[in-house]
Amino acid sequence: MNNSELNLPHPDQSIGFSLWQTFMIWNRKINNALAAIELTHTQFVLLAGLGWLLKEKEPVSQIRLAEEARTDPMMTSQVLRTLEKKGLITRAPHPDDSRAKEIKLTNYGTEMLSHALTAVQKIDEDYFGVLEESRKSFHWNMNELIIKNL
């Protein structure tokens, strides 16, 4: 079979390809902004997830954070080690589970998260703002895809 015999649709007709391109453009903008404050996107997601979970006033374990962020527990542990070395979080024995670590933001981590959130929120506003009235339905549809494909 040669290339002319392949029945490939044009890339613009592929929703998966459009999603990939959309993600790559948005992700590049996020990575550039976060690089300025020496964070990776994954580090930011875990810091933001930790910040959110800490609002519940319950001790946060690495496993709970990985579940919330929907990240691999081993990768989460590695990234948390890096965040600890950067002085953004602390990890100590969990008060309710001797096998787990409790994670907390340091003051410096809280400050860095605040800067990162401001940068990411601005990018989100600029990037997704072009959708105007359809932005809420776009967000709702993405959440439906997540929920139905877990």
C-alpha positions in Angstrom: 0.0 0.0 0.0 1.4 3.4 -0.9 0.7 6.7 0.8 -1.9 7.8 -1.8 -4.0 4.7 -0.9 -4.2 5.5 2.8 -7.7 6.8 3.8 -6.5 9.4 6.2 -8.8 12.3 7.0 -7.3 15.8 7.0 -5.9 16.6 10.5 -8.5 19.4 10.9 -11.2 16.7 10.8 -9.7 14.8 13.8 -11.0 16.0 17.2 -8.1 14.2 18.9 -5.6 16.0 16.8 -7.3 19.3 17.6 -7.3 18.5 21.3 -3.6 17.7 21.1 -2.8 21.0 19.3 -5.0 23.0 21.7 -3.2 21.4 24.7 0.3 21.9 23.2 -0.3 25.6 22.6 -1.8 26.2 26.0 0.9 24.0 27.7 3.7 25.9 26.0 2.3 29.2 27.4 2.0 27.7 30.9 5.5 26.2 30.8 7.0 29.5 29.7 5.3 31.4 32.6 6.2 28.8 35.2 9.8 28.6 34.0 10.1 32.3 35.1 9.5 31.2 38.7 11.4 28.0 38.3 8.5 25.6 38.5 7.4 22.8 36.1 3.8 22.4 35.1 3.7 19.1 37.1 5.2 20.8 40.2 2.6 23.6 39.9 -0.3 21.1 39.6 0.8 19.3 42.7 1.4 22.5 44.6 -2.1 23.8 43.6 -3.7 20.5 44.5 -2.0 20.6 47.9 -3.1 24.1 48.5 -6.7 23.1 47.6 -6.6 20.0 49.9 -5.1 22.0 52.8 -8.3 24.1 52.8 -10.1 21.0 54.1 -8.1 21.3 57.4 -7.2 17.6 57.3 -3.7 16.2 57.0 -2.8 15.6 53.4 -0.9 12.4 52.4 1.1 11.9 49.2 -1.5 9.3 48.1 -4.4 11.7 48.7 -2.6 14.3 46.6 -1.9 11.9 43.8 -5.6 10.9 43.8 -6.7 14.5 43.7 -4.3 15.4 40.9 -4.9 12.1 39.1 -1.1 11.6 38.9 1.0 8.4 39.3 1.9 7.9 43.0 5.5 7.2 42.3 5.9 10.2 40.0 4.1 12.3 42.7 6.6 11.1 45.3 9.5 12.1 43.1 8.1 15.5 42.3 7.4 16.1 46.0 11.0 15.2 46.8 12.1 18.0 44.4 9.6 20.5 45.9 10.9 19.6 49.4 14.5 20.3 48.3 13.3 23.6 46.9 11.9 24.5 50.3 8.3 24.7 49.0 6.8 21.8 51.1 7.6 19.7 54.1 7.0 16.0 54.5 6.6 14.5 57.9 5.1 11.4 59.4 1.3 11.4 58.9 -0.5 11.7 62.2 -3.2 9.1 61.3 -1.2 6.7 59.2 2.3 5.5 60.2 3.0 4.3 56.6 2.2 7.7 55.0 3.8 11.2 54.9 1.9 14.4 55.7 2.6 17.2 53.2 2.4 20.9 54.0 3.2 24.0 52.2 6.0 26.1 53.6 5.6 29.9 53.8 7.9 30.1 50.8 5.8 27.5 49.0 2.6 29.4 49.7 4.2 32.6 48.3 5.4 30.7 45.2 2.0 29.1 44.7 0.4 32.5 44.8 2.7 33.8 42.1 2.2 30.7 40.0 -1.6 30.9 40.4 -1.7 34.5 39.2 0.4 33.6 36.1 -1.6 30.5 35.3 -5.0 32.3 35.8 -3.9 35.1 33.5 -2.9 32.6 30.8 -6.2 30.8 31.2 -8.2 34.0 30.9 -6.3 35.1 27.8 -6.2 31.7 26.1 -9.8 30.5 26.8 -11.3 34.0 26.8 -11.6 33.8 23.0 -14.4 31.3 23.5 -16.5 34.0 25.1 -20.1 32.7 25.7 -19.1 29.1 24.8 -16.4 29.0 27.5 -18.7 27.5 30.2 -20.0 24.8 27.9 -16.5 24.0 26.7 -15.4 23.6 30.4 -18.5 21.5 31.2 -17.8 19.3 28.2 -14.2 18.7 29.3 -15.4 17.7 32.7 -17.9 15.3 31.2 -15.1 13.6 29.3 -13.0 13.3 32.4 -15.8 11.9 34.5 -17.0 9.4 31.9 -13.5 8.2 31.1 -12.1 7.7 34.6 
